[in-house]
Amino acid sequence: MFWNKGLGVGLMCFGMSLCGCVGRTDVDSSVPVLPRTAMEAVVLENDSIPIRGVYLAPTNWEWRGCDTLIVLSPESKGNILYAFSSDSFDLFATGGAMGSGPAEYRTPFLAGNGGANNRMIWIGDRQLGWLDRWRLAGDSLMMEHRTRLGGATGTYDVLYGVEVLSDSVGLIKYDSGEELTLDLFDFVQDSVVGHVAMSLRPDPPGGARMFYDFAMASRDDLIVLGYMFMNRIEGCRFSEGRLVPVWQIGEKVNRPDEWVANGELEKLTIGYTDLRLSDSLIYALYQGCKTDNIQDMRSTVEIYDFEGRGVERWDLGRPISRILIDESRRLLYALGSNSDVIYRYRWPDRAK
């Protein structure tokens, strides 16, 4: 919501609505609280893969299986969905388009999916409220099914993101008017089957909820949230049709809504902007810079196990907006402010 392709943070549009936002939200004391990793960051070596002329300004990406990289690029001329072979980065399939036609997108996003070994891709549209299921079949991308979650006839006015937990259930990230929050949505029943109680919320309701934005990722039954303006990560398990908090990382609870309400914008620090989960580890992209100092930052990756314990920390050496993990080849891919290249980092020998 906040992070644009120039690595900027859009704060001006929020200031007028934040007067009087004070107070605190109680935190569940029964959930174990773990410290952020304090390990010294290992500086990773990298090279770059030029992508000029293929597509422009990619905004998100996902592995589909171990051999295919799916990239979403809404500013491309022509298609917006691209499939590359992971070894050579050769383009072999495209799909989707921007426009006002019945099958075209206006504000597309790539929905997350914890089942990384299947060949399905989900594309949502924030404005129109669609969630489309695409399938990668051979050298073709084909749209199979459309679910209407928002828009004029849907449940949500605006979608901010979707995490697909299974073929039938997804987590819908949306603005309720009081907070940025999550619903469990059953694609088969076409209905909400549960609401997620967020552990941190603005107080009073409807206050500075934009400053409680979070990245989200899943693998199997583990769902992880990383907050954009707090040094905080939360882990939950999907069990018996609901999310159960199991741990949180970050002992101090920062209150960005209070800072903004008190005119203390200089205290705002950008925290976690992307999350990726492998079969056993959590990779959290952390910025750690003030909102007016973005171009000078060195993004880092904090690595935790599925119990929330720190494993390692990497220094990427430049501002990075998105990451992608290739465990089999021990590589990290990254998107920065330069839309013409993908940065490829080699893991240090001591990485697990």
Secondary structure as the mmCIF struct_conf table of DSSP 4:
data_model
#
loop_
_struct_conf.conf_type_id
_struct_conf.id
_struct_conf.beg_label_comp_id
_struct_conf.beg_label_asym_id
_struct_conf.beg_label_seq_id
_struct_conf.end_label_comp_id
_struct_conf.end_label_asym_id
_struct_conf.end_label_seq_id
STRN STRN1 TRP A 3 TRP A 3
TURN_TY1_P TURN_TY1_P1 LYS A 5 GLY A 6
BEND BEND1 LEU A 7 LEU A 7
STRN STRN2 VAL A 9 VAL A 9
HELX_RH_3T_P HELX_RH_3T_P1 MET A 12 SER A 17
TURN_TY1_P TURN_TY1_P2 CYS A 19 GLY A 20
TURN_TY1_P TURN_TY1_P3 SER A 29 SER A 30
BEND BEND2 VAL A 31 VAL A 31
STRN STRN3 VAL A 33 LEU A 34
HELX_LH_PP_P HELX_LH_PP_P1 PRO A 35 THR A 37
HELX_LH_PP_P HELX_LH_PP_P2 MET A 39 ALA A 41
STRN STRN4 VAL A 42 VAL A 43
HELX_LH_PP_P HELX_LH_PP_P3 LEU A 44 GLU A 45
STRN STRN5 ASN A 46 PRO A 50
TURN_TY1_P TURN_TY1_P4 ARG A 52 VAL A 54
BEND BEND3 LEU A 56 LEU A 56
STRN STRN6 ASN A 60 ARG A 64
TURN_TY1_P TURN_TY1_P5 GLY A 65 ASP A 67
STRN STRN7 THR A 68 LEU A 72
TURN_TY1_P TURN_TY1_P6 PRO A 74 GLU A 75
BEND BEND4 SER A 76 GLY A 78
STRN STRN8 ASN A 79 SER A 85
TURN_TY1_P TURN_TY1_P7 SER A 86 SER A 88
STRN STRN9 LEU A 91 ALA A 97
STRN STRN10 MET A 98 MET A 98
BEND BEND5 GLY A 99 GLY A 101
TURN_TY1_P TURN_TY1_P8 PRO A 102 ALA A 103
STRN STRN11 TYR A 105 TYR A 105
BEND BEND6 ARG A 106 THR A 107
STRN STRN12 PRO A 108 LEU A 110
STRN STRN13 GLY A 112 ASN A 113
BEND BEND7 GLY A 114 GLY A 114
TURN_TY1_P TURN_TY1_P9 ALA A 116 ASN A 117
BEND BEND8 ASN A 118 ARG A 119
STRN STRN14 MET A 120 ASP A 125
TURN_TY1_P TURN_TY1_P10 ARG A 126 LEU A 128
STRN STRN15 TRP A 130 ALA A 137
TURN_TY1_P TURN_TY1_P11 GLY A 138 ASP A 139
STRN STRN16 SER A 140 ARG A 148
STRN STRN17 GLY A 150 GLY A 150
BEND BEND9 GLY A 151 GLY A 151
TURN_TY1_P TURN_TY1_P12 ALA A 152 THR A 153
BEND BEND10 GLY A 154 THR A 155
STRN STRN18 TYR A 156 TYR A 156
BEND BEND11 ASP A 157 VAL A 158
STRN STRN19 LEU A 159 VAL A 164
BEND BEND12 SER A 166 SER A 168
STRN STRN20 VAL A 169 ASP A 175
BEND BEND13 GLY A 177 GLU A 178
STRN STRN21 LEU A 180 ASP A 186
TURN_TY1_P TURN_TY1_P13 PHE A 187 ASP A 190
STRN STRN22 SER A 191 VAL A 196
BEND BEND14 SER A 199 LEU A 200
BEND BEND15 ASP A 203 PRO A 204
TURN_TY1_P TURN_TY1_P14 PRO A 205 GLY A 206
BEND BEND16 GLY A 207 ALA A 208
HELX_RH_3T_P HELX_RH_3T_P2 ARG A 209 TYR A 212
STRN STRN23 PHE A 214 ARG A 219
TURN_TY1_P TURN_TY1_P15 ASP A 220 ASP A 221
STRN STRN24 LEU A 222 TYR A 227
TURN_TY1_P TURN_TY1_P16 MET A 228 PHE A 229
BEND BEND17 MET A 230 ASN A 231
STRN STRN25 ILE A 233 SER A 239
TURN_TY1_P TURN_TY1_P17 GLU A 240 GLY A 241
STRN STRN26 ARG A 242 ILE A 249
BEND BEND18 GLU A 251 LYS A 252
HELX_RH_AL_P HELX_RH_AL_P1 PRO A 256 ALA A 261
TURN_TY1_P TURN_TY1_P18 ASN A 262 GLY A 263
HELX_RH_3T_P HELX_RH_3T_P3 LEU A 265 LYS A 267
STRN STRN27 THR A 269 LEU A 277
BEND BEND19 ASP A 279 SER A 280
STRN STRN28 LEU A 281 LYS A 290
TURN_TY1_P TURN_TY1_P19 THR A 291 ASP A 292
HELX_RH_3T_P HELX_RH_3T_P4 ILE A 294 ASP A 296
STRN STRN29 THR A 300 ASP A 305
TURN_TY1_P TURN_TY1_P20 PHE A 306 GLU A 307
BEND BEND20 GLY A 308 GLY A 308
STRN STRN30 GLY A 310 ASP A 315
BEND BEND21 GLY A 317 ARG A 318
STRN STRN31 ILE A 320 ASP A 326
TURN_TY1_P TURN_TY1_P21 GLU A 327 ARG A 330
STRN STRN32 LEU A 331 GLY A 336
BEND BEND22 SER A 337 SER A 337
TURN_TY1_P TURN_TY1_P22 SER A 339 ASP A 340
STRN STRN33 VAL A 341 ARG A 346
HELX_LH_PP_P HELX_LH_PP_P4 TRP A 347 PRO A 348
TURN_TY1_P TURN_TY1_P23 ASP A 349 ARG A 350
#
